[in-house]
Amino acid sequence: MVAKKRRNGITLLLICAMALAAALPAGALRVRAAEIIATVYGTIQSGTTEELLLLSTAQGKMEIKLDSETDASTCKVLLPGREIYVSVTHGSDGYLHAAKITSGTKETADSIDYSTSVTVKGKLSDKTKEDILYLKTDQGEMQIKLDASTNMDGCNVLVAGESYQIVCARGSDAYLHAVSISDVADEAAVITETINGRSVTTLKGTVSDRTKKDLLYLSTDGGEMQFVIDGDSDVSNGRALMPGRKLTVSFYRGSDAYLHAARIVGEKESVSDSSVDTSSSSAVIGTVDGKTTENTLYLSTDSGTMELRLDSSTGFSNCRVLTRGMQVVVICARGSDAYMHAVSVIGI
């Protein structure tokens, strides 16, 4: 009798499981942890936001909450028309909540050159596909590849029409790849204006120690950005590119797909220029010290470190900016303030 009751109980459980499986599309039911009640298959509908997923299934339209616990690591783009699987749980608010979102699409790995990383900001276009992001920026529309390794700690999922900040780098397949993606939290941190007829974006950051005389690496809230410094760059108020120094950079996207610095402005003390006696000038050779600022050049020489004032009249030749470790020849002379002043700085 006991064995018969046990067989009846097992039969009842099997009937219930078969009924649930029949109500879902083939393959939709998965074995999950106890809190997951089912995995449903459907198509994302228009109106989906970062908080609410609208899903069309064979059984009808579902509204599924997205929260900080949702695992979307393998399916990060939620665009209308995309077919996905969603593992759901019951929430205390009466809604179904997404525990995990997955897609059947496999992603291929490409080697990425992280030294070419830049940070861009824009709105996600509805042209975005499962593996290619179309981002509308002030400089035009960009195509950025999404990888399984993309860090999305700064946002849960991606939806069309929302603004995002993306750190991207060039891959071996020639595409820009998304290294990390975050929500745009501070609109005031980025300013758009026009300089010399070009539409530029202006933001603040800190100089990275990878900076070179023709390439500025800037650490920002959204990641590290890379800017080309060329003959058109206005560096008259931002020549001292020492690691850790704060800068304001206005930039634009060039025809070579790189970001170019239109203007660099550094922190500078307000001091009056002194008269300089150039009749008694001398030349010294040395290496730019990391303590150098917009006002003062610290020059390491064989005889020690010299402190030379930089004036609005200081000439620069073969070195538009100063970077730590750069070798230069400095023509200097005594000023009326008793300091030695750099009359001209020549890169070696």
C-alpha positions in Angstrom: 0.0 0.0 0.0 2.8 2.4 0.9 4.6 1.6 -2.4 1.4 2.2 -4.3 0.9 5.6 -2.6 4.5 6.6 -3.4 4.0 5.6 -7.1 0.8 7.7 -7.2 2.6 10.7 -5.7 5.4 10.4 -8.3 2.9 10.1 -11.1 1.1 13.2 -9.9 4.4 15.2 -9.8 5.2 14.0 -13.4 1.8 15.1 -14.6 2.3 18.5 -13.1 5.7 18.9 -14.6 4.4 17.8 -18.1 1.5 20.3 -17.8 4.0 23.1 -17.1 6.3 22.0 -19.9 3.3 21.9 -22.4 2.4 25.5 -21.4 5.9 26.7 -22.4 7.7 26.7 -25.7 10.0 23.7 -26.4 13.2 24.0 -24.4 12.0 26.9 -22.3 11.8 25.0 -19.1 15.1 24.7 -17.2 16.2 23.1 -14.0 16.9 26.0 -11.7 17.4 26.9 -8.0 14.2 26.8 -5.9 13.4 30.5 -6.2 13.2 30.4 -10.0 9.7 29.2 -11.0 10.2 28.9 -14.8 12.3 30.0 -17.8 10.2 31.6 -20.5 11.0 32.3 -24.1 9.8 35.3 -26.0 10.4 38.4 -28.1 11.3 41.8 -26.5 8.6 44.4 -27.2 8.8 48.2 -27.6 8.4 50.1 -24.4 11.1 48.0 -22.6 13.1 50.1 -20.1 16.0 49.5 -17.8 13.5 48.7 -15.0 10.7 46.8 -16.9 11.0 44.1 -19.6 8.0 43.7 -21.9 8.1 40.2 -23.4 5.8 38.7 -26.0 5.4 34.9 -25.5 3.2 32.2 -27.0 1.0 32.6 -24.0 0.7 36.4 -24.2 2.4 39.5 -23.1 4.5 39.5 -19.9 5.8 42.3 -17.8 9.0 41.3 -16.0 10.8 43.6 -13.5 14.6 44.1 -14.0 16.6 44.9 -10.9 20.1 44.8 -9.5 19.9 41.1 -9.0 19.2 40.4 -12.7 22.0 38.5 -14.4 22.2 39.8 -17.9 25.9 39.1 -18.3 25.4 36.9 -21.5 22.5 39.0 -23.0 23.2 42.7 -22.4 21.3 44.4 -25.2 17.5 44.4 -24.8 16.1 45.8 -28.1 12.6 45.2 -29.6 12.4 42.1 -31.7 15.2 40.2 -30.0 14.3 36.7 -28.9 15.5 35.7 -25.4 15.1 33.3 -22.5 14.2 34.8 -19.1 14.4 32.9 -15.8 11.8 34.4 -13.5 11.0 34.5 -9.8 8.1 35.8 -7.8 8.7 39.2 -6.2 7.2 40.5 -3.0 5.8 43.4 -5.0 3.5 41.0 -7.0 5.6 41.3 -10.2 7.6 38.6 -11.9 11.3 39.4 -11.6 14.1 38.4 -14.1 16.7 36.3 -12.4 18.7 35.6 -15.5 18.4 36.7 -19.2 20.1 34.5 -21.9 20.4 34.3 -25.6 21.4 31.5 -28.0 23.9 33.7 -29.8 27.5 32.7 -29.4 30.2 35.4 -29.2 33.6 35.1 -30.7 36.7 36.4 -29.0 39.0 38.9 -30.6 42.3 40.3 -29.2 42.0 43.9 -28.1 44.7 46.5 -27.9 43.8 48.3 -24.7 46.5 50.9 -25.2 44.1 52.5 -27.8 41.2 52.9 -25.4 39.0 55.9 -25.6 35.8 56.9 -23.7 32.8 58.1 -25.7 29.3 59.2 -24.6 26.0 59.0 -26.6 22.6 57.5 -27.0 22.0 53.9 -28.1 20.4 53.7 -31.5 17.5 51.3 -32.2 19.8 49.9 -35.0 21.8 48.2 -32.4 22.1 44.4 -32.9 23.0 41.6 -30.5 26.7 42.1 -30.9 27.1 45.6 -32.5 26.2 48.8 -30.6 25.2 51.8 -32.7 25.9 54.9 -30.5 24.8 58.4 -31.5 27.4 60.8 -30.4 28.0 64.5 -31.0 30.7 63.6 -33.5 28.5 61.1 -35.4 27.3 57.5 -35.2 29.7 54.9 -33.9 29.7 51.1 -34.3 31.1 49.4 -31.2 31.3 45.6 -30.8 29.9 44.0 -27.6 31.9 41.1 -26.2 31.3 38.5 -23.4 34.2 40.2 -21.6 32.6 43.7 -21.7 32.4 45.1 -18.1 28.8 46.3 -17.4 29.1 46.9 -13.7 28.1 50.5 -14.3 24.7 49.5 -15.8 22.5 46.5 -15.6 21.2 46.3 -19.2 21.2 48.4 -22.4 18.0 49.8 -24.0 17.5 52.0 -27.1 17.2 55.7 -26.5 19.2 55.8 -23.3 22.5 57.5 -22.8 25.7 55.6 -22.0 29.4 56.1 -21.5 31.5 53.5 -23.2 35.3 52.8 -22.8 36.3 51.2 -26.1 39.5 49.9 -27.7 40.5 48.6 -31.2 40.3 44.9 -31.7 42.2 42.6 -34.1 39.1 42.5 -36.3 39.5 46.3 -36.8 36.3 47.0 -34.8 36.1 49.2 -31.7 35.2 46.9 -28.8 33.3 47.9 -25.7 35.7 47.5 -22.7 33.2 48.8 -20.2 29.8 50.5 -20.3 28.2 52.7 -17.6 25.1 54.9 -17.3 25.6 58.6 -17.9 25.1 60.0 -14.4 26.5 63.5 -14.5 25.3 65.4 -17.6 27.1 68.6 -16.3 30.5 66.9 -16.5 30.5 67.0 -20.3 29.9 70.3 -22.2 29.5 70.7 -26.0 30.7 73.9 -27.7 32.3 75.1 -30.9 36.0 75.9 -31.3 37.5 77.1 -34.6 34.3 76.0 -36.4 34.4 72.5 -35.0 31.8 71.0 -32.6 33.8 69.8 -29.6 33.1 68.1 -26.3 34.7 69.4 -23.2 35.4 67.4 -20.1 37.8 67.3 -17.1 40.2 64.6 -16.0 43.6 63.7 -14.7 46.8 63.2 -16.7 47.8 59.5 -16.9 51.5 58.5 -16.6 51.2 56.9 -20.2 51.0 60.4 -21.7 53.5 61.3 -24.5 54.4 64.5 -26.3 51.9 63.7 -29.1 49.4 61.6 -27.2 47.5 62.6 -24.0 46.0 59.9 -21.8 43.4 61.4 -19.5 41.8 59.5 -16.6 38.1 60.5 -16.3 35.1 59.2 -14.2 34.2 57.0 -17.1 37.7 55.5 -17.7 40.9 56.5 -19.5 40.7 58.5 -22.7 43.3 59.0 -25.4 43.7 62.3 -27.4 46.0 63.1 -30.2 48.0 66.4 -29.8 48.8 67.9 -33.1 49.6 71.3 -34.7 46.0 72.4 -34.4 45.8 71.8 -30.7 45.6 74.9 -28.5 48.0 74.1 -25.7 48.9 77.7 -24.7 47.3 77.2 -21.3 48.0 73.5 -20.9 51.6 72.6 -21.6 52.5 70.8 -18.4 51.2 67.3 -18.9 52.5 65.7 -15.7 50.9 62.6 -14.2 48.3 63.4 -11.7 47.7 67.0 -12.9 44.1 68.1 -13.6 43.2 69.3 -17.1 40.2 70.4 -19.1 40.2 69.0 -22.6 38.0 70.0 -25.6 38.1 67.3 -28.2 36.7 66.2 -31.6 36.7 63.0 -33.6 39.2 63.3 -36.5 38.9 61.7 -40.0 41.4 59.0 -38.7 38.8 57.9 -36.2 41.0 59.1 -33.3 39.9 61.8 -30.8 42.0 65.0 -31.2 42.6 67.6 -28.6 41.3 71.0 -29.8 42.2 72.8 -26.6 44.0 71.8 -23.4 43.7 73.9 -20.3 45.6 73.2 -17.1 45.5 74.7 -13.6 47.6 77.8 -13.5 48.3 80.4 -10.9 47.7 84.0 -11.7 51.0 85.8 -11.6 52.4 88.9 -13.3 55.1 88.5 -15.9 58.5 90.0 -14.8 60.9 91.7 -17.0 63.8 89.4 -18.1 67.3 90.4 -18.9 68.0 88.3 -22.0 71.4 89.9 -22.5 72.8 87.5 -19.9 71.0 84.4 -21.0 72.5 80.9 -20.8 71.6 77.5 -22.1 71.1 74.4 -20.0 70.2 70.8 -20.9 68.1 68.5 -18.7 65.1 66.4 -18.2 61.6 67.6 -17.3 60.8 66.7 -13.7 57.3 65.5 -12.7 56.8 68.4 -10.4 56.6 70.8 -13.4 53.5 73.0 -13.5 52.0 75.6 -15.9 53.9 78.3 -14.0 57.2 76.5 -13.2 59.5 74.1 -15.1 61.5 71.9 -12.8 64.6 70.8 -14.8 66.8 67.9 -13.6 70.4 68.5 -14.7 73.8 67.0 -13.9 74.2 69.8 -11.3 70.8 69.3 -9.6 67.2 70.4 -10.2 66.6 73.9 -11.5 63.4 75.9 -11.0 62.6 78.0 -14.0 59.6 80.3 -14.4 57.4 79.8 -17.4 55.9 83.1 -18.8 53.3 83.9 -21.5 56.3 84.9 -23.6 58.3 81.6 -23.2 58.9 80.1 -26.6 58.5 76.4 -27.3 60.3 74.7 -30.2 60.0 71.0 -31.1 58.0 70.4 -28.0 54.4 71.8 -27.9 53.9 70.3 -24.4 56.1 69.1 -21.6 55.9 65.5 -20.3 57.8 63.9 -17.5 61.2 62.6 -18.6 61.3 64.7 -21.7 64.8 66.0 -22.6 65.0 69.7 -23.4 67.4 72.5 -23.9 66.3 75.7 -22.0 67.5 79.2 -22.7 67.1 81.0 -19.4 67.8 84.4 -17.9 67.3 86.2 -14.7 64.1 88.1 -14.2 63.3 91.2 -12.1 61.7 88.9 -9.5 65.1 87.3 -8.9 63.9 84.0 -10.4 65.4 82.3 -13.4 63.0 82.4 -16.3 62.7 80.1 -19.3 63.1 82.3 -22.4 62.7 79.3 -24.7 62.3 75.6 -24.4 63.6 73.3 -27.1 62.8 69.6 -27.4 65.7 67.2 -28.1 
